[in-house]
Amino acid sequence: MDSAVGQITLSLDRLNLTKNTLVIFSSDNGPETLNRYRNAWRSHGSPGPLRGMKLHTHEAGIRVAGIIRWPIQIKAKQVSDSPVSALDLLPTFASLAAGEIPIDLKLDGADMINAFDGSSVQRKQPLFWCYYSSLNKAKIAIRDGEWKLLASLKSADGKNIKARSITEANRTSLQKAKLGDFELYKISQDIGEINNLAEKHPKELNSMAQKLESIYKDVVQDAKAWQ
């Protein structure tokens, strides 16, 4: 991978395109979880201070580093702590290319160009995750500013819903799922998600829970059912 990335950057140098070419390098998840594969003997990678591993909705499963190079616009060694998502790439590229996104197309991402100079990204809705196969109990989560809320999905009888993906058989139960087992963290002060503040901050919990439920219902309503 290092060699392939090097070939790309060297080609940009050779073509004299480096200064005004935006290069974004990132990853899709945290370090591998032990014993997922036969004969596995170790977990490759460390989550550091983060909670969880790959396949978790806690930070170690979804928070990864991102490296962005655009010499003509971004200063060397600049660091941004503004959280962004792969879903932000489309609206960002469209904005930079002066492209028009159809007004009837609802995007989950936001233009993240503000983060290039250290400012915060302006979002219409919080960052959202839904992973039915997560190894931890919480299957959905949102990040809104410095707060993060996680929740499990409950059936009508209060049991945790188990599903790998949306199918025609479970679509209705997932659409009608209730939220429970809330975990509320102030990520700006608790990157390791150690102190669950759900009971101490009921007002924040209620506000975040309403947003999480609204986004989840919207997403699952017209989600594709897999065979």
TORKOL-4160 file (C-alpha; in steps of 0.2 Angstrom, whole numbers, padded with zeros to 4 digits, m for minus):
227
<pt num="1" X="0000" Y="0000" Z="0000"/>
<pt num="2" X="0014" Y="0012" Z="0004"/>
<pt num="3" X="0022" Y="0008" Z="m0013"/>
<pt num="4" X="0006" Y="0011" Z="m0022"/>
<pt num="5" X="0002" Y="0028" Z="m0013"/>
<pt num="6" X="0020" Y="0033" Z="m0017"/>
<pt num="7" X="0018" Y="0029" Z="m0035"/>
<pt num="8" X="0002" Y="0041" Z="m0036"/>
<pt num="9" X="0011" Y="0055" Z="m0027"/>
<pt num="10" X="0027" Y="0053" Z="m0037"/>
<pt num="11" X="0016" Y="0054" Z="m0053"/>
<pt num="12" X="0008" Y="0070" Z="m0047"/>
<pt num="13" X="0025" Y="0077" Z="m0044"/>
<pt num="14" X="0031" Y="0072" Z="m0061"/>
<pt num="15" X="0016" Y="0080" Z="m0070"/>
<pt num="16" X="0018" Y="0096" Z="m0059"/>
<pt num="17" X="0000" Y="0094" Z="m0052"/>
<pt num="18" X="0005" Y="0092" Z="m0033"/>
<pt num="19" X="0002" Y="0109" Z="m0027"/>
<pt num="20" X="m0016" Y="0110" Z="m0033"/>
<pt num="21" X="m0022" Y="0092" Z="m0031"/>
<pt num="22" X="m0032" Y="0087" Z="m0016"/>
<pt num="23" X="m0026" Y="0070" Z="m0009"/>
<pt num="24" X="m0036" Y="0061" Z="0005"/>
<pt num="25" X="m0030" Y="0046" Z="0014"/>
<pt num="26" X="m0039" Y="0037" Z="0027"/>
<pt num="27" X="m0046" Y="0020" Z="0033"/>
<pt num="28" X="m0063" Y="0012" Z="0036"/>
<pt num="29" X="m0062" Y="0005" Z="0054"/>
<pt num="30" X="m0052" Y="0002" Z="0069"/>
<pt num="31" X="m0039" Y="m0012" Z="0073"/>
<pt num="32" X="m0044" Y="m0030" Z="0070"/>
<pt num="33" X="m0054" Y="m0040" Z="0084"/>
<pt num="34" X="m0046" Y="m0056" Z="0091"/>
<pt num="35" X="m0053" Y="m0073" Z="0087"/>
<pt num="36" X="m0063" Y="m0068" Z="0072"/>
<pt num="37" X="m0054" Y="m0080" Z="0061"/>
<pt num="38" X="m0049" Y="m0098" Z="0062"/>
<pt num="39" X="m0031" Y="m0100" Z="0069"/>
<pt num="40" X="m0030" Y="m0081" Z="0074"/>
<pt num="41" X="m0017" Y="m0078" Z="0087"/>
<pt num="42" X="m0017" Y="m0060" Z="0090"/>
<pt num="43" X="m0026" Y="m0043" Z="0086"/>
<pt num="44" X="m0016" Y="m0033" Z="0074"/>
<pt num="45" X="m0016" Y="m0015" Z="0079"/>
<pt num="46" X="m0020" Y="m0006" Z="0095"/>
<pt num="47" X="m0035" Y="0006" Z="0099"/>
<pt num="48" X="m0024" Y="0016" Z="0111"/>
<pt num="49" X="m0035" Y="0026" Z="0123"/>
<pt num="50" X="m0051" Y="0022" Z="0113"/>
<pt num="51" X="m0064" Y="0009" Z="0118"/>
<pt num="52" X="m0068" Y="m0006" Z="0108"/>
<pt num="53" X="m0060" Y="m0013" Z="0092"/>
<pt num="54" X="m0066" Y="m0016" Z="0074"/>
<pt num="55" X="m0084" Y="m0020" Z="0073"/>
<pt num="56" X="m0089" Y="m0009" Z="0087"/>
<pt num="57" X="m0099" Y="0007" Z="0088"/>
<pt num="58" X="m0088" Y="0014" Z="0101"/>
<pt num="59" X="m0074" Y="0025" Z="0095"/>
<pt num="60" X="m0061" Y="0012" Z="0092"/>
<pt num="61" X="m0072" Y="0004" Z="0079"/>
<pt num="62" X="m0077" Y="0020" Z="0070"/>
<pt num="63" X="m0063" Y="0033" Z="0073"/>
<pt num="64" X="m0048" Y="0033" Z="0062"/>
<pt num="65" X="m0035" Y="0045" Z="0057"/>
<pt num="66" X="m0036" Y="0055" Z="0041"/>
<pt num="67" X="m0022" Y="0063" Z="0031"/>
<pt num="68" X="m0026" Y="0077" Z="0018"/>
<pt num="69" X="m0014" Y="0085" Z="0007"/>
<pt num="70" X="m0018" Y="0100" Z="m0004"/>
<pt num="71" X="m0002" Y="0112" Z="m0003"/>
<pt num="72" X="m0010" Y="0127" Z="m0011"/>
<pt num="73" X="m0024" Y="0127" Z="0002"/>
<pt num="74" X="m0018" Y="0117" Z="0017"/>
<pt num="75" X="m0003" Y="0122" Z="0028"/>
<pt num="76" X="0009" Y="0108" Z="0032"/>
<pt num="77" X="0008" Y="0100" Z="0049"/>
<pt num="78" X="m0009" Y="0108" Z="0052"/>
<pt num="79" X="m0021" Y="0097" Z="0063"/>
<pt num="80" X="m0040" Y="0098" Z="0064"/>
<pt num="81" X="m0050" Y="0089" Z="0077"/>
<pt num="82" X="m0066" Y="0092" Z="0068"/>
<pt num="83" X="m0075" Y="0075" Z="0065"/>
<pt num="84" X="m0079" Y="0071" Z="0047"/>
<pt num="85" X="m0085" Y="0056" Z="0038"/>
<pt num="86" X="m0083" Y="0047" Z="0021"/>
<pt num="87" X="m0101" Y="0053" Z="0018"/>
<pt num="88" X="m0094" Y="0071" Z="0017"/>
<pt num="89" X="m0083" Y="0067" Z="0002"/>
<pt num="90" X="m0096" Y="0069" Z="m0011"/>
<pt num="91" X="m0103" Y="0086" Z="m0006"/>
<pt num="92" X="m0085" Y="0092" Z="m0003"/>
<pt num="93" X="m0079" Y="0087" Z="m0020"/>
<pt num="94" X="m0095" Y="0094" Z="m0028"/>
<pt num="95" X="m0092" Y="0111" Z="m0019"/>
<pt num="96" X="m0074" Y="0112" Z="m0024"/>
<pt num="97" X="m0078" Y="0108" Z="m0042"/>
<pt num="98" X="m0093" Y="0120" Z="m0043"/>
<pt num="99" X="m0104" Y="0105" Z="m0046"/>
<pt num="100" X="m0123" Y="0106" Z="m0043"/>
<pt num="101" X="m0131" Y="0093" Z="m0033"/>
<pt num="102" X="m0149" Y="0089" Z="m0037"/>
<pt num="103" X="m0160" Y="0099" Z="m0025"/>
<pt num="104" X="m0171" Y="0083" Z="m0022"/>
<pt num="105" X="m0156" Y="0072" Z="m0017"/>
<pt num="106" X="m0154" Y="0071" Z="0001"/>
<pt num="107" X="m0136" Y="0069" Z="0007"/>
<pt num="108" X="m0131" Y="0063" Z="0024"/>
<pt num="109" X="m0114" Y="0071" Z="0023"/>
<pt num="110" X="m0108" Y="0089" Z="0023"/>
<pt num="111" X="m0096" Y="0100" Z="0014"/>
<pt num="112" X="m0080" Y="0099" Z="0025"/>
<pt num="113" X="m0070" Y="0112" Z="0017"/>
<pt num="114" X="m0070" Y="0123" Z="0033"/>
<pt num="115" X="m0060" Y="0109" Z="0042"/>
<pt num="116" X="m0046" Y="0113" Z="0030"/>
<pt num="117" X="m0041" Y="0129" Z="0039"/>
<pt num="118" X="m0045" Y="0122" Z="0056"/>
<pt num="119" X="m0063" Y="0128" Z="0057"/>
<pt num="120" X="m0078" Y="0117" Z="0062"/>
<pt num="121" X="m0089" Y="0108" Z="0049"/>
<pt num="122" X="m0107" Y="0115" Z="0048"/>
<pt num="123" X="m0119" Y="0101" Z="0048"/>
<pt num="124" X="m0138" Y="0100" Z="0046"/>
<pt num="125" X="m0139" Y="0084" Z="0056"/>
<pt num="126" X="m0127" Y="0074" Z="0067"/>
<pt num="127" X="m0115" Y="0061" Z="0061"/>
<pt num="128" X="m0124" Y="0044" Z="0062"/>
<pt num="129" X="m0119" Y="0026" Z="0063"/>
<pt num="130" X="m0130" Y="0010" Z="0061"/>
<pt num="131" X="m0121" Y="m0007" Z="0062"/>
<pt num="132" X="m0133" Y="m0021" Z="0066"/>
<pt num="133" X="m0118" Y="m0034" Z="0067"/>
<pt num="134" X="m0108" Y="m0023" Z="0080"/>
<pt num="135" X="m0100" Y="m0034" Z="0094"/>
<pt num="136" X="m0105" Y="m0022" Z="0107"/>
<pt num="137" X="m0123" Y="m0020" Z="0113"/>
<pt num="138" X="m0126" Y="m0002" Z="0105"/>
<pt num="139" X="m0131" Y="m0004" Z="0086"/>
<pt num="140" X="m0133" Y="0014" Z="0082"/>
<pt num="141" X="m0125" Y="0030" Z="0087"/>
<pt num="142" X="m0124" Y="0049" Z="0084"/>
<pt num="143" X="m0110" Y="0062" Z="0086"/>
<pt num="144" X="m0117" Y="0080" Z="0088"/>
<pt num="145" X="m0103" Y="0092" Z="0092"/>
<pt num="146" X="m0094" Y="0086" Z="0108"/>
<pt num="147" X="m0108" Y="0074" Z="0113"/>
<pt num="148" X="m0110" Y="0056" Z="0107"/>
<pt num="149" X="m0125" Y="0045" Z="0111"/>
<pt num="150" X="m0126" Y="0026" Z="0108"/>
<pt num="151" X="m0141" Y="0015" Z="0109"/>
<pt num="152" X="m0147" Y="m0003" Z="0107"/>
<pt num="153" X="m0162" Y="m0008" Z="0097"/>
<pt num="154" X="m0177" Y="m0016" Z="0107"/>
<pt num="155" X="m0192" Y="m0026" Z="0101"/>
<pt num="156" X="m0209" Y="m0023" Z="0108"/>
<pt num="157" X="m0206" Y="m0035" Z="0122"/>
<pt num="158" X="m0190" Y="m0026" Z="0127"/>
<pt num="159" X="m0178" Y="m0039" Z="0120"/>
<pt num="160" X="m0162" Y="m0033" Z="0110"/>
<pt num="161" X="m0165" Y="m0036" Z="0092"/>
<pt num="162" X="m0152" Y="m0047" Z="0083"/>
<pt num="163" X="m0149" Y="m0044" Z="0065"/>
<pt num="164" X="m0135" Y="m0044" Z="0053"/>
<pt num="165" X="m0144" Y="m0033" Z="0040"/>
<pt num="166" X="m0161" Y="m0028" Z="0034"/>
<pt num="167" X="m0171" Y="m0042" Z="0026"/>
<pt num="168" X="m0189" Y="m0043" Z="0021"/>
<pt num="169" X="m0191" Y="m0055" Z="0036"/>
<pt num="170" X="m0185" Y="m0042" Z="0049"/>
<pt num="171" X="m0189" Y="m0026" Z="0040"/>
<pt num="172" X="m0204" Y="m0022" Z="0050"/>
<pt num="173" X="m0197" Y="m0026" Z="0067"/>
<pt num="174" X="m0182" Y="m0015" Z="0063"/>
<pt num="175" X="m0193" Y="m0001" Z="0058"/>
<pt num="176" X="m0203" Y="m0002" Z="0074"/>
<pt num="177" X="m0188" Y="m0004" Z="0085"/>
<pt num="178" X="m0187" Y="0006" Z="0101"/>
<pt num="179" X="m0171" Y="0013" Z="0108"/>
<pt num="180" X="m0163" Y="0008" Z="0124"/>
<pt num="181" X="m0148" Y="0005" Z="0135"/>
<pt num="182" X="m0142" Y="0023" Z="0131"/>
<pt num="183" X="m0124" Y="0028" Z="0133"/>
<pt num="184" X="m0120" Y="0047" Z="0133"/>
<pt num="185" X="m0102" Y="0053" Z="0132"/>
<pt num="186" X="m0094" Y="0070" Z="0131"/>
<pt num="187" X="m0081" Y="0065" Z="0118"/>
<pt num="188" X="m0071" Y="0081" Z="0120"/>
<pt num="189" X="m0067" Y="0076" Z="0138"/>
<pt num="190" X="m0069" Y="0057" Z="0138"/>
<pt num="191" X="m0062" Y="0050" Z="0122"/>
<pt num="192" X="m0061" Y="0033" Z="0130"/>
<pt num="193" X="m0080" Y="0033" Z="0133"/>
<pt num="194" X="m0078" Y="0028" Z="0151"/>
<pt num="195" X="m0091" Y="0039" Z="0160"/>
<pt num="196" X="m0108" Y="0036" Z="0154"/>
<pt num="197" X="m0117" Y="0053" Z="0158"/>
<pt num="198" X="m0135" Y="0047" Z="0153"/>
<pt num="199" X="m0141" Y="0049" Z="0171"/>
<pt num="200" X="m0132" Y="0065" Z="0175"/>
<pt num="201" X="m0138" Y="0074" Z="0159"/>
<pt num="202" X="m0156" Y="0070" Z="0156"/>
<pt num="203" X="m0159" Y="0085" Z="0146"/>
<pt num="204" X="m0145" Y="0082" Z="0134"/>
<pt num="205" X="m0150" Y="0063" Z="0134"/>
<pt num="206" X="m0168" Y="0067" Z="0129"/>
<pt num="207" X="m0162" Y="0079" Z="0115"/>
<pt num="208" X="m0149" Y="0067" Z="0108"/>
<pt num="209" X="m0161" Y="0052" Z="0109"/>
<pt num="210" X="m0174" Y="0062" Z="0099"/>
<pt num="211" X="m0162" Y="0066" Z="0086"/>
<pt num="212" X="m0155" Y="0048" Z="0085"/>
<pt num="213" X="m0172" Y="0040" Z="0084"/>
<pt num="214" X="m0178" Y="0052" Z="0070"/>
<pt num="215" X="m0162" Y="0049" Z="0060"/>
<pt num="216" X="m0163" Y="0030" Z="0062"/>
<pt num="217" X="m0182" Y="0030" Z="0057"/>
<pt num="218" X="m0178" Y="0040" Z="0042"/>
<pt num="219" X="m0164" Y="0029" Z="0037"/>
<pt num="220" X="m0172" Y="0012" Z="0040"/>
<pt num="221" X="m0188" Y="0017" Z="0032"/>
<pt num="222" X="m0182" Y="0016" Z="0014"/>
<pt num="223" X="m0166" Y="0005" Z="0017"/>
<pt num="224" X="m0163" Y="m0009" Z="0004"/>
<pt num="225" X="m0168" Y="m0026" Z="0010"/>
<pt num="226" X="m0154" Y="m0039" Z="0007"/>
<pt num="227" X="m0156" Y="m0057" Z="0001"/>
